[in-house]
Amino acid sequence: MGLDYQTILWNKHKKVYDKLILAFMLMYLLVFAGLTFTFNAQTTIETLIIRAFGTLAVIMLHIILAIGPISRLNTSFLPLLYNRRHLGVSMFLAAAVHGVFSMIQFHTLGNVNPVYSIFTSNLDYTSLTNFPFQVLGFVALIILFFMAATSHDFWLKNLSPSVWKKLHMMVYVAYALIILHVFLGAFQQETSPFTIGFLSIGFVTIVSLHLIAGFNEVKTDTKKSEKDESNWLYVCRTGEIEEDRAKIFTVDKERVAIFKYEGKLSAIHNVCKHQGGPLGEGKIVDGCITCPWHGYQYLPGNGQSPPPFTEKVATYELKLVKDKIYLNPEAFPEGTEVKPVNC
């Protein structure tokens, strides 16, 4: 992409995805408003907006954090992962509405700057029960703003994938701050068992999904493999790999994806150059290995992205003994042509 900013091109699937996001948000807000006025008709519009958009943002954040591990456990959910950034930006907008209206409601009636007021209206920072919870929400919103503002591939390319990834991993810091923000707010202002219970269930669910997905990956990474007389590593039998799919294999803490396609086998490094996506969880589409995260493609024989793209990944040599697949653990330089093995 270079240093040029290009507008986002929405394909048919992205348009459907975005319409579903918008429909979900509108439906939630309408249901929330209906229930609020049914059970508490005295609620003001400002309070309704603060609570409706705040709870919507929290629910959307939990969905976002659940998509990753669920997709690793069940590939049927990969379409959700493919467009997750759209969901993230939408979640930030909901959180921003909550934050702006909260600031207007609680910090604009005096003669102090509203942002300054957030940090100084309650100075009980040493208290656990009376800690200024609004500060936590404000800091979380700033993190979410930077993530939304840099979600375009322009920033990914020019910040570098590693820096961009580290920035967007800050979502877990924002999540922790939001959990504390809501917990403390519920204790100090509402003492709502529903809010505490709902948030507790959400937190346990997110942690559990990440742990389960992580344990599954550990099994792959720590699996021992037999060697032949040439120190090549046994991977699996050909029948264990589905057509146009891959077997992920770990070599010296590096994951390798062995793809089966058109009666051939090829092996490349498992990590996509775009965002570090797991290429081995993708499939062959139109003759190219297609990353399941955002659709970046590589030719299986040389690990190169088809022109005009320039991304490259390392390649590996394979051999077949009867129906047993063996891998040379020494990787070739990125983009090196390796003759596929017929199977």
VOMAR-192701 format. One line per 3 residues: for each residue x, y, z of N, C-alpha, C, CB. Coordinates in steps of 0.001 Angstrom, whole numbers, plus 500000, padded with zeros to 6 digits. Atoms other than C-alpha are relative to their C-alpha. Glycine has a CB too. Layout:
BEGIN
X:Y:Z:X:Y:Z:X:Y:Z:X:Y:Z ~ ...
// end
This chain:
BEGIN
500818:498797:500000:500000:500000:500000:500856:501259:500000:499072:500002:501200 ~ 499133:498837:499928:502958:502311:500541:499512:500994:501030:500098:500664:498650 ~ 500401:498977:499056:502266:505634:502208:498674:500644:499617:501073:501052:500104
501258:499431:500463:499009:506298:500361:498840:499424:500787:499808:499743:498504 ~ 501215:500448:499320:495689:506156:502165:498953:499699:498943:499481:501071:501019 ~ 501011:500390:500964:493096:504252:500168:498690:499748:500735:500442:498745:499205
501297:500215:499372:489398:504233:500914:499677:498520:500045:498903:500762:499254 ~ 500376:501398:499832:487899:500973:502127:499024:499594:498912:499389:499760:501389 ~ 500902:500540:501000:486244:498856:499449:499137:498928:500652:500783:499427:498787
500913:500948:499377:483179:497103:500813:499497:499007:498953:498815:500739:500670 ~ 500576:501009:500882:482442:493826:499039:498625:499598:500528:500934:498761:499888 ~ 501363:500389:499644:479061:492103:499205:499921:499475:501426:499483:498946:499030
500031:500597:498669:479938:490166:502370:500178:501057:501090:501086:498933:500124 ~ 499788:498944:499007:481208:493258:504206:498737:500855:500164:501197:500889:499592 ~ 501234:499209:499923:478017:495145:503342:498948:499270:500826:499454:500296:498587
500961:500786:499215:475882:492312:504731:500396:500011:501471:499919:498544:499475 ~ 499478:500006:498627:478085:492148:507850:499673:501309:500698:501522:499763:500007 ~ 500227:498688:499393:477783:495891:508455:498515:500256:500231:500587:501101:499118
501448:499848:499807:474011:495830:507976:499524:499217:501218:499238:499536:498749 ~ 500369:500800:498830:473748:493054:510559:500449:500676:501295:500613:498597:499900 ~ 499522:499269:498820:475875:495056:513008:499054:501150:500332:501432:500537:499768
500883:498855:499794:473695:498138:512523:498626:499546:500500:499853:500804:498697 ~ 501310:500501:499582:470494:496094:512863:500027:499544:501449:499554:498849:499099 ~ 499865:500453:498618:471739:494501:516085:500043:501183:500954:501258:499144:500165
499864:498841:499123:472685:497873:517574:498659:500727:500156:501069:500964:499451 ~ 501295:499318:499939:469351:499486:516687:498981:499183:500782:499475:500278:498591 ~ 500940:500864:499294:467365:496499:517928:500261:500018:501497:500086:498572:499470
499652:499982:498576:469251:496455:521231:499552:501305:500649:501514:499807:500189 ~ 500353:498696:499427:468734:500184:521794:498485:500148:500160:500548:501134:499118 ~ 501455:499919:499919:465014:499928:521054:499449:499130:501130:499377:499584:498671
500447:500905:498936:464533:496928:523355:500371:500563:501366:500614:498596:499818 ~ 499550:499423:498730:466579:498577:526105:499113:501170:500402:501466:500456:499899 ~ 500851:498840:499697:464533:501779:525846:498604:499557:500412:499914:500940:498785
501336:500484:499661:461270:499851:525883:499925:499425:501396:499562:498964:499011 ~ 499983:500598:498669:462193:497852:528970:500222:501052:501088:501085:498931:500080 ~ 499715:498957:499010:463549:500926:530748:498750:500806:500323:501107:500931:499495
501191:499184:499749:460399:502988:530312:498838:499172:500544:499572:500702:498720 ~ 501046:500864:499450:458214:499982:531152:500164:499835:501506:500022:498627:499314 ~ 499756:500276:498583:459866:499336:534526:500453:501220:500791:501027:498922:500132
499576:498781:499291:461135:502857:535334:499675:501212:499124:501539:499956:500346 ~ 500469:498921:500882:459082:505525:533589:500612:501355:500339:498493:500103:500072 ~ 499427:498725:499583:460893:508292:535503:501398:500239:499432:500049:500065:501503
498646:499870:500552:464187:507675:533671:500064:501145:498995:500441:498682:499331 ~ 499827:498892:500947:465456:510768:531850:500636:499491:498707:500870:501126:500624 ~ 499424:500372:501289:466521:510659:528210:501519:499897:500098:499604:501020:498920
498543:500026:499861:470118:511469:529179:500472:498725:500684:500479:501217:500786 ~ 499639:501229:499286:470274:508595:531656:499777:498772:499127:499190:499875:501295 ~ 500278:501118:500905:468676:506247:529119:501113:499842:498972:498655:500204:499291
498938:500056:501010:471272:507144:526491:501297:499483:500610:500225:501389:499373 ~ 498758:500428:499341:474157:506708:528937:499989:498493:500263:500198:500766:501327 ~ 500070:501418:499654:472966:503293:530105:499859:499111:498774:498844:499754:500941
500231:500827:501187:471802:502004:526726:501285:499822:499192:498907:500623:499120 ~ 498779:500092:500805:474991:502841:524825:501148:499386:500795:500403:501383:499487 ~ 498949:500615:499180:477212:501835:527750:499891:498492:500027:499945:500534:501415
500180:501459:499973:475715:498360:528062:500187:499397:498614:498610:499640:500543 ~ 499797:500487:501371:475682:497992:524265:501489:499845:499701:499349:500962:498977 ~ 498561:500060:500246:479404:498780:524100:500641:498826:500750:500665:501321:500417
499442:501108:499208:480180:496268:526871:499655:498650:499356:499466:500051:501460 ~ 500408:501247:500643:478184:493513:525150:500789:499779:498707:498484:500013:499708 ~ 499263:500118:501262:479855:494223:521789:501472:499680:500247:499876:501295:499187
498602:500295:499680:483304:494177:523410:500170:498528:500376:500492:500903:501149 ~ 499928:501422:499665:482602:490739:524865:499893:499128:498746:498889:499633:500993 ~ 500129:500753:501253:481498:489501:521437:501306:500056:499220:498836:500554:499141
498737:499829:500725:484671:490910:519853:501090:499109:500589:500447:501475:500034 ~ 498961:500789:499349:486927:489224:522414:499728:498496:499916:500130:500419:501451 ~ 500342:501422:500106:485065:485925:522015:500228:499453:498592:498550:499784:500403
499905:500454:501394:485340:485800:518206:501321:499285:499728:499849:501188:499045 ~ 498691:500602:500252:489084:485038:518196:500099:498555:500440:501056:500789:500685 ~ 499879:501395:499551:489127:481922:520391:498924:499082:499420:499940:499944:501509
501044:500846:500588:485791:480663:519016:500388:499584:498585:498642:500739:499987 ~ 499579:500317:501366:487198:480854:515483:501114:498971:499975:500451:501257:499284 ~ 498935:500998:499928:490243:478836:516555:499433:498629:500342:501052:500410:501038
500615:501261:499586:487972:476187:518063:499038:499455:498948:499266:500187:501315 ~ 500960:500413:501023:485446:476121:515204:500128:500943:498812:498538:499996:500558 ~ 499739:499149:501166:486348:477417:511731:498730:500559:499369:500767:499223:498964
501248:499466:500545:482670:478027:510952:499818:501478:500366:498806:499180:500512 ~ 500140:498620:499540:483040:481324:512821:501021:500940:499366:500130:500053:501500 ~ 498978:499163:500614:485909:482592:510650:499446:501222:499262:500804:499177:499053
500531:498779:500627:483638:484958:508638:499816:501150:500985:498678:499699:499336 ~ 500109:498946:498993:483053:486854:511898:501362:500632:500259:499415:499441:501307 ~ 498646:499510:499760:486802:487154:512413:500484:500863:498849:500956:498835:500216
499552:499302:501199:487344:488338:508845:499619:501471:500030:499421:499343:498763 ~ 500483:498616:499977:485320:491507:509477:499943:500571:501414:498623:500080:499363 ~ 500094:499596:498606:485994:491957:513181:500329:501476:500223:500916:499151:500829
499643:498602:499810:487518:495405:512748:498783:500919:499848:501087:500401:499007 ~ 501222:499213:500152:484149:496756:511556:499201:499985:501304:499141:499457:498832 ~ 500710:500120:498731:482590:495462:514759:500699:500823:501080:499904:498523:500429
499241:499230:499023:485382:497082:516771:499759:501494:499887:501464:499716:499847 ~ 500264:498572:500197:484847:500518:515239:498584:500342:500457:500197:500393:498516 ~ 501386:499770:499573:481092:500214:515814:499894:500009:501516:499069:498928:499416
499995:500046:498536:481721:499267:519440:500576:501288:500579:500807:498788:500499 ~ 499422:498740:499517:483951:502328:519902:498993:501145:499894:501273:500344:499208 ~ 500983:498926:500172:481208:504595:518521:498941:499947:501096:499334:499904:498616
500969:500144:498905:478738:503176:521057:500614:500458:501316:499520:498534:500117 ~ 499319:499590:498772:481290:503646:523848:500201:501514:500042:501350:499286:500121 ~ 499783:498557:500059:481978:507209:522662:498713:500758:500342:500506:500409:498605
501281:499359:499657:478270:508122:522844:499776:499932:501510:498815:499319:499243 ~ 500124:500156:498542:478179:506725:526392:500918:500976:500735:500330:498551:500417 ~ 499038:499145:499320:481319:508633:527366:499681:501475:499879:501364:499748:499465
500300:498583:500213:480309:511967:525828:498779:500423:500813:499766:500283:498505 ~ 501198:499633:499239:476836:511948:527381:500255:499946:501509:498835:499071:499633 ~ 499649:500044:498575:478288:510932:530756:500749:501265:500396:500854:498750:500316
499249:498782:499707:480695:513852:530570:499065:501213:500051:501102:500218:498944 ~ 500954:498890:500014:477872:516235:529654:499125:499981:501256:499118:499935:498736 ~ 500924:500144:498870:475632:514879:532426:500658:500348:501331:499461:498581:500054
499383:499903:498670:478172:514922:535253:501137:501012:500119:500515:498668:500392 ~ 498789:499175:499887:481020:517307:534353:499954:501304:499220:501172:499216:499544 ~ 500040:498746:500760:479763:520317:532378:499186:501100:500687:499428:499742:498628
500840:499012:499317:477639:522142:534957:500815:501004:500810:499015:499297:500910 ~ 499164:499077:499225:480561:523781:536752:500867:500847:499093:500877:499233:500983 ~ 499111:499134:500770:483301:526179:535649:501367:499369:499790:500155:501337:500694
498749:500737:500187:485992:523470:535424:499938:499246:498677:500258:499017:501187 ~ 499936:500773:501240:487116:521876:532174:499492:498583:500245:501447:499968:499446 ~ 500604:501309:499745:485072:518643:531839:501012:498862:500125:499037:499677:498904
498989:501066:499924:488115:516437:531193:500770:500102:501309:500977:500077:498796 ~ 499302:499787:498725:489951:517976:534148:499109:499582:501162:500422:501482:500156 ~ 500953:500349:498943:486810:517466:536233:499918:498492:500213:498617:500549:499664
500054:501467:499871:486804:513730:535495:501080:499505:500955:500163:499323:498619 ~ 498861:500443:499195:490200:513413:537173:500057:500637:501383:501271:500295:499273 ~ 499870:499271:498731:489644:515863:540028:498723:500065:500833:500458:501386:499724
501252:499910:499235:485982:515643:541038:499969:499005:501151:498802:499764:499084 ~ 499858:500983:498921:486798:512576:543127:501476:499658:500106:499128:498708:499739 ~ 498560:500215:499821:490334:512428:544503:500304:498835:500928:500649:501256:500539
499830:501115:499057:489837:509292:546604:500646:498810:499291:498631:499585:500617 ~ 499322:501032:500793:492364:507285:544549:500553:498858:500843:501121:500619:499214 ~ 499457:501050:499134:493560:505303:547543:498912:499082:500553:500773:500623:501150
501120:500796:499490:490113:503887:548305:499576:498974:498961:498805:500908:500378 ~ 500465:501038:500914:488969:500608:546795:498514:500174:499700:500264:498605:500589 ~ 501454:499917:500176:485249:501147:547339:499546:501331:499420:499312:499772:501320
500398:498678:500481:485208:504857:546454:500940:500522:498913:499957:500984:501160 ~ 499048:499615:501050:487830:504861:543670:499242:500710:498875:500769:498747:499448 ~ 500665:499265:501089:486971:507372:540868:499893:499155:498730:500761:501299:499694
500143:500975:501086:485650:504777:538411:499883:500651:498628:498789:499136:500245 ~ 500141:499342:501298:484946:507352:535686:501352:500201:499313:499300:501343:500168 ~ 498656:499869:500570:488687:507815:535218:500355:498744:499215:501050:500258:501112
499700:501259:500673:489004:504138:534308:499281:499913:498661:499610:498815:500884 ~ 500753:500012:501248:486273:504438:531701:500567:500973:498982:498550:500327:500264 ~ 499428:498993:500901:487864:507585:530242:501280:499475:499353:500287:501312:500764
498746:500548:500539:491271:505909:529840:499702:498867:499010:500914:499485:501152 ~ 500377:501086:500915:489635:502841:528271:499487:500564:498684:498929:499093:500642 ~ 500536:499388:501212:487813:505097:525805:501114:500572:499128:499000:501096:500358
498854:499477:500754:491097:506751:524792:500700:498858:499256:501002:500725:500951 ~ 499371:501160:500644:492604:503314:524070:499151:499532:498817:500192:498841:501019 ~ 500889:500444:501070:489558:502298:522028:500000:500990:498841:498576:499812:500531
499930:498995:501064:489783:505590:520107:501220:499762:499117:500045:501420:500597 ~ 498783:500217:500787:493381:504932:519039:499899:498709:499178:501234:499945:500925 ~ 500178:501243:500748:492458:501395:518016:499074:500213:498804:499440:498900:500913
500934:499739:501096:489490:502584:515933:500635:500901:498943:498711:500641:500536 ~ 499390:499045:500920:491491:505444:514402:501083:499351:499135:500590:501166:500777 ~ 498920:500666:500747:494277:503071:513283:499568:498650:499433:501216:499807:500899
500476:501309:500458:492064:500197:512135:500235:499769:498510:498528:499858:500302 ~ 499804:500128:501443:492660:500903:508419:501383:499399:499709:499846:501382:499302 ~ 498734:500630:500379:495413:498944:506624:501107:501004:499719:499795:499136:498789
498988:498955:500150:497177:502253:505938:500901:500049:501224:499338:501369:499773 ~ 499228:499943:498755:498236:502319:509597:500727:498686:500246:499084:500325:501188 ~ 499351:501298:499845:498993:498599:509639:501294:499949:499197:499056:498869:499562
498835:500042:500890:501398:499012:506717:501109:500927:500483:499594:500378:498578 ~ 498993:498992:499700:503155:502153:507915:500494:499984:501438:499457:501337:499693 ~ 499510:500198:498634:503346:501364:511622:500825:498723:500096:498827:499949:500994
499443:501354:500057:504539:497826:510690:499050:499054:500735:501443:499949:500626 ~ 500939:500946:499371:502508:494706:511526:500254:499762:501480:500057:498688:499287 ~ 499706:500302:498596:504338:494106:514815:499565:501137:500920:501494:499728:500182
500404:498847:499187:503792:497647:516157:498479:500117:500020:500636:501308:499456 ~ 501457:499905:500092:500192:497682:514912:499339:498945:500881:499538:499841:498540 ~ 500575:501082:499199:499511:494336:516568:500103:500305:501491:500699:498673:499685
499820:499660:498589:500953:495508:519884:499009:501088:500422:501449:500465:500264 ~ 500955:498937:499692:498791:498631:519741:498607:499422:500187:499992:501062:498889 ~ 501362:500528:499941:495643:496617:519100:499835:498903:501058:499604:499460:498642
500108:500905:498857:496470:494097:521810:499647:500770:501274:501314:499225:500195 ~ 500407:499168:498866:495783:497033:524137:498513:499860:500289:500340:501464:499733 ~ 501426:500225:499747:492140:495989:523791:499793:499259:501313:499365:499213:498844
500133:500734:498738:492773:493671:526747:500202:500923:501198:501007:498844:500054 ~ 499856:498988:498941:493970:496618:528848:498694:500788:500122:501203:500965:499699 ~ 501272:499275:499990:490832:498517:527816:498899:499147:500627:499603:500416:498570
501013:500897:499439:488720:495475:528694:500105:499941:501522:500143:498591:499405 ~ 499804:500044:498547:490249:495252:532182:499525:501300:500652:501484:499749:500336 ~ 500431:498709:499460:489656:498977:532743:498470:500122:499999:500622:501149:499186
501463:499924:500097:486044:498675:531575:499343:499102:501045:499530:499602:498587 ~ 500531:500897:498962:485419:495685:533856:500027:500700:501360:500818:498674:500056 ~ 499883:499289:498725:486689:497713:536823:499074:501215:500039:501455:500438:500236
500871:498823:500095:484796:500811:535656:498551:499629:500309:500098:500632:498596 ~ 501399:500401:499798:481470:498954:535561:499795:499424:501397:499576:498969:498937 ~ 500119:500582:498663:482069:496953:538748:499938:501086:501071:501175:499056:500278
499963:498950:498990:482988:500028:540790:498789:500916:499895:501280:500813:499869 ~ 501174:499160:500178:480184:502075:539266:498750:499341:500550:499808:500326:498540 ~ 501163:500728:499484:477644:499373:540113:500005:499971:501527:499975:498567:499446
499902:500043:498535:478922:499098:543693:499717:501366:500624:501391:499515:500422 ~ 500089:498675:499387:479090:502842:544319:498669:500688:499762:501098:500868:499484 ~ 501192:499231:500339:475924:504024:542602:498717:499177:499995:500181:500632:498663
501234:500766:500153:473481:501180:541988:499918:498783:500915:499859:499556:498579 ~ 499936:501280:499285:474612:498097:543903:499064:498988:499315:499609:500185:501512 ~ 500894:500831:500800:472930:496154:541085:500531:498579:499886:499812:500603:498608
499551:501396:500135:473219:492354:541411:499933:499516:498565:499162:499088:500881 ~ 500106:500399:501408:472110:492023:537777:501249:500416:499232:498744:500620:499352 ~ 498806:499507:500699:474980:494177:536512:501231:499198:500379:500230:501478:500309
498848:500770:499521:477543:492382:538664:499950:498568:499453:500035:499984:501552 ~ 500136:501374:500480:476193:488960:537689:500247:499885:498518:498634:499469:500321 ~ 499821:500021:501453:476042:489751:533971:501467:500164:499634:499166:501104:499339
498601:499743:500316:479585:491127:533932:500884:498831:500429:500468:501290:500673 ~ 499224:501147:499521:480915:488188:535950:499902:498831:499022:499514:499566:501396 ~ 500190:501079:500973:479422:485678:533506:500785:500294:498720:498496:499816:499679
499266:499616:501198:480886:487601:530580:501496:499834:500168:499687:501423:499635 ~ 498563:500104:499742:484343:487767:532153:500453:498541:500040:500354:500694:501320 ~ 499652:501423:499907:484393:484050:532999:499949:499345:498621:499045:499268:500974
500121:500565:501348:483237:483195:529462:501202:500357:499138:498716:500491:499329 ~ 498860:499557:500812:485979:485257:527804:501288:499307:500441:500165:501529:500095 ~ 498786:500651:499485:488714:483869:530053:500006:498516:499650:500109:500184:501530
500093:501434:500282:487489:480291:529571:500278:499702:498527:498616:499472:500389 ~ 499788:500221:501432:487387:480555:525775:501463:500164:499621:499144:500961:499183 ~ 498580:499779:500305:490918:481965:525634:500869:498872:500558:500465:501352:500570
499218:501090:499412:492246:479266:527971:499833:498704:499200:499583:499774:501462 ~ 500246:501220:500772:490610:476433:525995:500732:500056:498659:498486:499800:499775 ~ 499314:499846:501280:491922:477780:522677:501514:499933:500189:499605:501330:499333
498563:500031:499728:495360:478286:524218:500507:498605:500298:500326:500906:501153 ~ 499601:501369:499688:495529:474746:525609:500036:499144:498740:499046:499385:501028 ~ 500000:500751:501254:494626:473355:522178:501250:500294:499176:498748:500328:499185
498800:499638:500745:497502:475267:520608:501259:499448:500668:500100:501518:499868 ~ 498855:500566:499276:499898:474120:523315:500186:498527:499639:499810:500156:501526 ~ 499920:501409:500390:499071:470523:522406:500707:499845:498658:498597:499381:499932
499361:500039:501315:500093:471231:518806:501476:500333:500095:499312:500965:499043 ~ 498618:499530:499914:503278:473048:519786:500916:499030:500747:500036:501347:500678 ~ 499158:500881:499177:504484:470422:522281:499982:498548:499529:499551:500062:501444
500079:501370:500504:503679:467320:520231:501361:499542:499484:498943:499892:498884 ~ 498720:500547:500414:506798:465167:519777:499854:499270:498664:500557:499053:501078 ~ 500050:500648:501313:507644:463863:516313:501220:499112:499805:499918:501052:498872
498893:500911:500304:509733:460948:515132:500839:500540:498845:499468:498594:499658 ~ 499096:499582:501066:512748:461496:512853:500442:498791:499198:501220:500743:500572 ~ 499432:501097:500798:514078:459432:509978:501516:500092:500057:499495:500051:498517
498532:500042:499942:517734:458672:509285:500646:501310:499559:500519:498867:499135 ~ 499469:498710:500460:518174:462120:507669:499568:501157:500894:499552:500268:498573 ~ 500497:499003:499045:516655:463934:510669:498828:500819:499462:501119:500932:500390
501242:499385:500435:513549:464837:508688:498917:499582:500989:499631:499586:498528 ~ 501027:500223:498985:510461:465079:510891:498731:499427:499382:499684:501304:500732 ~ 501260:500581:500447:507408:462896:510480:498852:500921:500389:499796:498588:500601
501128:499079:499773:504276:465045:510127:498709:499219:500217:499838:500974:498804 ~ 501245:500765:499939:501318:462768:509386:499883:499184:498719:498756:500941:500187 ~ 500275:500715:501245:499846:460528:506715:499184:500903:499077:499244:498662:500277
500664:499134:500979:498454:462055:503526:498480:500046:500223:500306:499514:498574 ~ 501442:500052:499791:494931:460926:504387:499513:500850:501151:499582:498601:500225 ~ 500379:499176:498848:494992:463079:507538:499806:501469:499632:501053:499885:501086
500158:498615:500446:494985:466305:505489:498872:500064:498978:501329:500555:499395 ~ 501106:499827:500937:491790:467406:503767:500481:500713:498738:498851:500787:500659 ~ 499681:499320:501253:491901:468553:500151:499821:501515:500157:499109:499467:498852
499971:498531:499936:492747:472292:499886:500097:500534:501425:498763:500566:499339 ~ 499808:499596:498605:493427:472366:503639:501421:499666:500435:498966:499303:500929 ~ 498631:500169:499528:496507:472122:505829:500065:499283:501337:500677:501341:500112
499644:500535:498695:498086:470334:508749:501040:500938:500594:500538:498521:499902 ~ 499030:499118:499346:499835:472671:511216:500956:499157:500817:499293:501054:500898 ~ 498948:500788:499365:503124:471303:512492:501025:500970:500587:500672:499009:498977
499059:499100:499326:505600:472871:514929:501426:499490:499895:499617:500169:501468 ~ 498576:500312:500154:509342:472933:514208:500800:501064:500739:500416:499931:498485 ~ 499186:499052:499229:511651:474554:516787:499203:501260:500356:501263:500384:499206
500884:498937:499540:508775:476661:518129:499434:500855:498866:500735:500877:500965 ~ 500582:499318:501146:507860:477796:514604:498946:499100:499372:501089:500382:498964 ~ 501071:500791:500584:504569:476653:513105:500101:499991:498475:498636:500543:500440
499936:500205:501445:504544:475259:509585:498650:499462:499541:501164:499019:499609 ~ 501265:500466:500564:501473:474709:507398:500286:499134:498776:499079:501200:499625 ~ 499812:500918:501118:501525:471648:505110:498669:499871:499272:500521:498600:500484
501244:499970:500764:498891:472078:502392:499931:498860:498990:499857:501334:499285 ~ 500295:501044:500979:497316:469379:500225:499049:500579:498965:499386:498730:500682 ~ 500809:499382:501057:495966:470526:496860:500363:499384:498645:500212:501546:499972
499793:500487:501371:495565:469174:493317:500947:498814:499941:500537:501115:499127 ~ 499129:501162:499970:497294:465918:494264:501436:500309:500358:499966:499330:498695 ~ 498643:499582:499634:500331:467806:495641:500044:500454:501460:500488:501137:499070
499770:499520:498637:501828:468837:498984:501049:501103:499979:500445:498840:500930 ~ 499029:498920:499851:503602:472097:499857:499969:500482:501439:499706:501170:499014 ~ 499904:499534:498614:504792:473573:503143:500544:501425:500044:500899:499056:500832
499550:498623:499814:505126:477228:504166:499916:500362:501478:499155:500984:499144 ~ 500097:499489:498637:505591:479212:507368:498559:500379:500280:500942:501213:500216 ~ 501432:499888:499677:502258:479435:509164:499519:501425:500224:499700:499198:501221
500399:498656:499563:502292:483162:510006:499859:500951:498813:501021:500562:501000 ~ 500267:499033:501063:500677:485641:507602:500729:501311:500280:498484:500248:499858 ~ 499268:498742:499851:502635:488843:506984:499089:501192:500309:500784:500281:498740
500931:498890:499803:499501:490960:507328:499809:500315:501475:498656:499681:499362 ~ 500223:499800:498564:498486:490539:510972:500424:498785:500810:498534:500311:500269 ~ 499579:501188:499269:500160:487282:511940:498943:498926:500037:500378:500366:501390
501063:501002:500037:497131:485212:510987:500534:498604:499741:498986:500358:498942 ~ 499565:501393:500168:497388:481379:511006:499647:499471:498603:499357:499106:501081 ~ 500275:500415:501374:497708:480438:507321:499494:498559:499932:501255:500150:499148
500395:501402:500006:497285:476754:508163:498543:499781:500359:500857:499235:500941 ~ 501424:500112:499705:493744:477438:509344:499160:500501:498834:499656:500777:501269 ~ 500699:499570:501197:492885:478841:505926:499874:498857:499011:500716:501176:499357
500152:501027:501020:492395:477005:502649:500507:500520:498656:498526:499555:499891 ~ 499592:499622:501345:493411:477009:498992:498781:500546:499264:500625:498787:499234 ~ 501064:499370:500777:491235:479425:496996:500610:500510:498700:499313:501163:500802
499479:499595:501315:491852:479875:493248:501503:499766:499899:499687:501477:499733 ~ 498589:500365:500096:495219:478158:493611:500904:500682:500993:500485:500292:498655 ~ 499178:499270:499028:496389:480397:496465:499594:499647:501429:499879:501520:499775
500274:500140:498569:496709:479790:500190:499398:501311:500475:501301:499638:500814 ~ 500734:498787:499620:494198:482249:501650:499884:500077:501520:498587:500021:499345 ~ 500027:499828:498541:494613:483556:505196:498560:500120:500485:500817:501250:500425
501381:499954:499510:491434:483010:507226:499642:501308:500695:499764:498862:500946 ~ 500304:498772:499275:491759:486355:508987:499517:501103:499070:501220:500469:500763 ~ 500369:498872:500856:491686:488906:506166:500212:499730:498510:500790:501213:500401
499987:500355:501407:492098:487006:502913:501302:500232:499260:498960:500736:499329 ~ 498712:499867:500687:495782:487672:502170:500381:498650:499398:501112:500505:500978 ~ 499752:501246:500728:497033:485097:499645:501486:499791:499703:499211:499993:498699
498632:500406:500285:500267:483195:498972:499969:498785:499080:500779:499688:501312 ~ 499881:501163:500859:501309:480744:496270:500643:498865:500791:500823:500329:498727 ~ 499478:501082:499149:501894:477336:497911:501402:499546:499632:499081:498825:499936
498692:500503:500415:504991:476518:495852:501169:500873:500371:500008:499807:498556 ~ 498876:499114:499690:507040:479590:496758:499721:500975:501150:500372:500780:498772 ~ 500309:499125:498876:505258:481417:499612:499910:501462:499656:501007:499828:501041
500078:498609:500430:504936:484586:497545:498552:500397:499735:500854:500225:498745 ~ 501312:499483:500354:501835:486746:497273:499965:500275:498499:499668:501286:500812 ~ 500088:499752:501442:500598:486965:493669:500088:501492:499717:498690:499423:499424
499894:498574:500350:501429:490281:491907:498623:500659:499950:500712:500169:498642 ~ 498907:499058:499720:501051:493171:492492:500468:499989:501458:499565:501393:499634 ~ 499631:500040:498586:501416:492180:496178:501407:499420:500159:498976:499166:500808
498583:500339:499845:504898:491620:497581:500321:499204:501266:500809:501255:499997 ~ 499736:500752:498773:504469:489672:500848:500599:498630:499665:498700:499835:500827 ~ 499373:501308:500177:506589:486524:501206:500123:499302:501352:501393:500141:499329
499756:500794:498787:506841:483715:503771:500987:498897:499665:498669:499400:500570 ~ 499009:501062:500193:509434:480990:504275:499323:498725:499486:500754:499713:501324 ~ 500503:501269:500523:509013:477651:502526:500839:498845:500552:500022:499999:498445
499339:501185:499470:509960:474090:503518:499940:498873:498968:499348:499557:501335 ~ 499946:501147:500903:510909:470917:501683:499315:498799:500642:501464:499658:499636 ~ 500716:501188:499545:508764:467799:501966:500455:498779:499222:498486:500188:499854
499833:501247:500743:509168:464156:501028:498949:499008:500475:501437:499419:500181 ~ 501045:500980:499718:506771:461241:500936:500600:498606:499998:498852:500099:498970 ~ 499573:501389:499893:507615:457719:502135:498737:499162:500146:500990:499779:501213
501308:500650:500098:504678:455539:501070:498938:501092:500193:499842:498833:501075 ~ 500973:498921:499803:501880:457680:502540:500369:500874:501194:498598:499420:500194 ~ 499531:499195:498872:503968:459240:505325:500685:501273:499504:500966:499182:500883
499434:498699:500377:504828:462949:505029:501118:500353:500970:498903:501113:499991 ~ 498869:499564:499196:508244:464086:506248:500394:501419:499593:501199:499027:499841 ~ 499655:498591:500208:509430:467684:506623:501456:500251:500355:499088:500913:500834
498650:499538:499687:512945:469092:506399:499879:501184:500957:500791:500398:498696 ~ 500189:498925:499018:513149:471267:509562:500711:501304:499655:500473:499536:501334 ~ 499274:498786:500386:515487:473755:507839:499173:500791:498990:501396:499648:499408
500832:499171:500881:513427:476572:506325:500838:500637:498904:499277:501088:500805 ~ 499375:499243:501075:514290:478136:502994:499688:501485:500192:499509:499501:498607 ~ 500295:498569:499909:514496:481949:502679:498608:500308:499457:501055:500814:499237
501360:499622:500393:511171:483705:502247:499895:500149:498486:499585:501310:500689 ~ 500261:499895:501428:509759:483356:498744:500765:499012:499137:500313:501361:499552 ~ 499222:500975:500766:511996:480423:497720:499086:498956:499355:501036:499309:500907
500777:501005:500724:510503:478139:495074:500416:498608:500453:500186:500151:498468 ~ 499759:501378:499593:510182:474535:496307:499048:499113:499204:499801:499810:501550 ~ 500826:500887:500821:508943:471745:494043:499019:499242:500892:500885:499008:499192
500985:500736:499195:505673:470319:495426:500229:498491:499901:498565:500348:499547 ~ 499926:501458:499972:505519:466629:496375:498675:499436:499503:500328:499476:501437 ~ 501222:500645:500486:503032:464511:494432:499541:498941:501010:500233:499356:498596
500528:500977:499047:500739:462465:496629:498828:499204:499409:499554:500709:501282
// end
